[in-house]
Amino acid sequence: MKNYRLIPMSILGIAIIFLDQITKLLVVKFMEYGESIPLIDGFLYLTSHRNEGAAWGMLQGKMWLFYIITVFVIVVLIMFYRREAKSSLLLQISLVLLLAGAIGNFIDRLLFQEVVDFADTIIFGYDFPIFNIADGSLTIGVILMMVQIFFFDKGDKNES
């Protein structure tokens, strides 16, 4: 399999982080906290929200824990990328999405001690927790990694 370049993956990661940060900045600058604007009524709302915890508001106020965990995760993802992802475009993309998502939310935690969330969806009557682009990047990265592991990692690991 082909050995993909680092530069396109870096551009993807930087683009995701930039888009994440610019959308959060626009929400903070132009919306009041708690304000909600229907984009697709009954399905998608732009809602200004802050989160001092992890996904679904878990571990509120434990910022020191997020600093430690995020730095550890970023280091592990970079090491894994360098060791395992050389010949798999799907794995490279999934790891870049995970890195970009982790870095995007880490920037918020470092600068503001909270994460700005704004995408509010209702699907089949369930109001999902409000999220942001970094969260979406993390979710898609995990899904792609699962696809890689369950469908493409069945071959011989010793092949070069």
N, C-alpha and C positions, 0 to 999 in steps of 0.2 A: 504494500500500500504506500501511497505517496507521503512524503514528509512535508507537512504544511508549514508555512512561514509564521513567525511570531508577529510580524508587523501588522498584517490584517487583523489578527486576533486582538492586538493591542488597540488598534483603531476602534474595533467593536466595543471593547471594554470602556475605553475613554468616552465614546459616544453615549453609551448607556449611562455612565456616571454623570456626564454633562447634562443629558436630558433629564435625569432624575433630579439633579440639583437645580436646574433652571425651572422645572415645573414646581418644585417645592418653594422656591423663591417667589414665583408668581402667586402661588396660593397665599403665602404669608403676607405679601405686599398688597394684594388686591382683594382679599377676602377677610371677613371677620371670623374669628374662631367660632365654630359651630354653624356657620352659614352654609347652606346647601343650595346648589343650582341644579335643577333637573336637566340632564343632557338628553336622555331617552327616558321619558316619564315611565315610572314603574320598573325600570331596569338599571339605569346608570345615572348617578348623581355626582357632581363635583362638590365635595364636602370638606371643609377645612377642619382638620382634626389633628391632635398631637398625641403622641404615645411615649411614655417614659419607660415602657417595658419592652417585652418581646412580642412575638406574634400573639394576637388575640388579647393583648394587654397583660400577658403573664409577667411576673417578676417586676412589677412596677417599682420604680425607685432604686433598683439594684444596678445603677450605672457602672460601678466599678467592675461588676461581674461581666457586663457586656464588653467593656474594654479588654479584659483578659481573654475572654472567649473569642472575640473578633480577631484580635492579633494572632492568636493561636490558629484559628481557622484560616486566615489569610496565608500564614506561613505554610501550613499543611497543603493548602490548595496549590500554591506556587510550586512546592516540592513535588507534588503529585503531577502537576502539569509537566514539569521538566523531565520527570522519570517515566511517566506512563502514556502521555498523550501525543508523542511524536508522530505516530502513524494513523491516528484516528481523528478525523475532522470533527465528528460528532462529539467525542470526548473533549476536544479542545474548546468547542463552542460551549458545551455545558459548563466546563470549568471557568471559562471567561465570564459567563453569565453569573455564576456563583460568586466569583471574585468581585465583579462590578456591583452586584447587589449588596454584598457585605461591605464594600468600601463606601457605597452611596449612603447607607444607613449609619455607618461608622462616622462619616463626616458630620452628619447631623448630631450624633451623640457627643462628639468631641466639641463642636462649636456651640450647641444649644442645650445639651443634656436632655434632649427629647428628639423624637423622629416626627417629621411632618408627613401626615397621611392625607389623601384626598380622593381616592377612587372608591366610591361607594356603590356596590352592586347588590341587586336583589334578583335572585334566580330561583324560579319555582317557589316564590313566597319566602325564601330564606334570605335575610339581610346579612350578607357576608361582612366580616370585619373590614373596616376601611383600610386601604393599603396605598402603596405608592409604586413608582416605577422600579425602585430597587427591590421591593418585595416581589413584584412580578418577575423580575429577572432571576431572583433566587428560586422562585417556584418553577419557572420554565427550565432553569438549569438542573434542578433536581429531577424533573420529569425526563429531560434528555439523558441525564446520567443513568437513570433507571432503564431507559430504552437501550442505551449502550450496554449496560451490564446484562440485562436479560435476553437481548436479541443478538448482540454482536460479539460478545466476549466468550463465545463458546469454543473458539478455535484454540490452537496450540499457543501457549504463552511464550514459547521459546522461539517462535518465528521472528525474524528480524527484517 
